[in-house]
Amino acid sequence: MKRILLPAGGAALATGLLAAGLAGTAPARNDIASDPMARNTARAASVASFWLASNGAALRAATAYTWDAKEVRKLVSKGAPSADGSPGSAAPIGEERRPIGRVQNVNLPKTIGKVFFVDGSGRHRWCSATSVQSNYRNLVATAGHCVYDTDSDKAVLDNWVFVPGYYQGKAPWGIYVGKQAFTHHDFDVYEDYDRDYAFVTVYNGIAFTGVKQVGRKDFEGFTGPKRSWGGRHYLLLSKDVGRLGDNVGGQGVSWNQATGKYVRAFGYPAGPHPDGNRPYSGVTPKWCYGRTTGKAVGAPWLKIEEHIGLKCAVTPGHDGGPWLSGYDNGRRLGYVNGVTSTFADQDGNDRVDYITSPYFDGETASVYNAAKNVWSGKIVGPNGELYK
C-alpha cells in the first residue's frame, strides 16, 4: 500500500491516530481508523446550537471547501482498478428485498445534503454527502477530506454536522451532529487520496423550535442548548426529530464492482473553474450521468494511482457527493459506489470537465461495515433537556 506525505492542501501530516479493530469484510482489521467527534450529548448540543443560532446564520455564512485551482490538471489513464474480492453490496433502506431498476428521468434523492464544519483556519465550510444504509439508520457517507483535517495537526474537522435537504439556512429534516468518524488507516495517517472516503455516525436529528429569554437561575439549571448575549440569558428550545435514515432514507453501498458502468453523481457545486468562471451557486444540488472510466486514473500531483473518473463539469462543493449506480428515479435510491474526491481538466481549457472518486473495494467495505454497526443515540429528551 502506498503512503502519501503531501496532501492536496500542501501541508504534511503524520498524526498516528487510533486504528479501530472492528469487524469488517476480509481485509486486515487495522485498515480501519476511527476517531471521535462530538463525544457526548453536551458537546453535540453545543455543536448543533453553534450552527442554528440566530436563525442559521453560521450555516448561511459557510462557503464551499474549495481546492486550489492550480491542482486542477489533466488525469493520467492507467490499468484497471483492482478489485480485492468478490463484488458486494448493502441494499438501500427500505429496499433490502427489492431490486433497484434503471430509470433515466431524475428526481433528486432525499438522502443528499451538506456537511458543515470549521476548518483548521477557523472558517465555516461545507461539502456534499448522503445518508446510507446502516443497522441504526444513523450513517453518512462523504469524502475523507470533508471529515479529516488535512491542513492542521488535528484529527477530525470541528463542529461537524450533516443537514439533509439543506437550503439557504434551513434544515427541513433537522441537523445531525457527527459522533464518530471512520475511514481507512492510510487516509487517516498518510492522507492517501486513493482512500478519500469516510463514514460518519450521527446522533438523532435535532431541530430548534424557538428561543425563550429566562432569568439566570433558570438558565443555569437548564441542561439543554442555551446561549447568553449582552447579559441576557436564552434557552434554545429544541426537540428530537428521530433517526436520519427514518427521516430521509439511506442509499445502498456497493464495492468491487466493474468499472465502465453508468452512475449518477450528486452534489452542491459552488467553487470557480480554474479560469475564474462561476457557473454554480451551491444553493441547489446538481447531478451528472455517465459511464465511469474503464481504466484507473492517476493524479501525480496528488499521488493518486487508482481513482475512477466521470465526465462531469461540476466544481468544488461537489466534494463528498455520492456516485450512485442503479439509481431508481421513483424510489430515489441506488448504491453508493464512489464519492467525489478531485476535479480535473482533461482538454486543457481551464475548466473542470472530469471528477474522480476512489475505487470502492473490499477495504472500503471493511470501513463501511465497521461504521454501520455503531449506535449513536439522542441529543435531547422530551422537554428539550440533554438526553443522558
Order of alpha helices (4+ residues) and beta strands (2+ residues): beta-alpha-beta-beta-beta-beta-beta-beta-beta-beta-alpha-beta-beta-alpha-beta-beta-alpha-beta-beta-beta-beta-beta-beta-beta-beta-beta-alpha
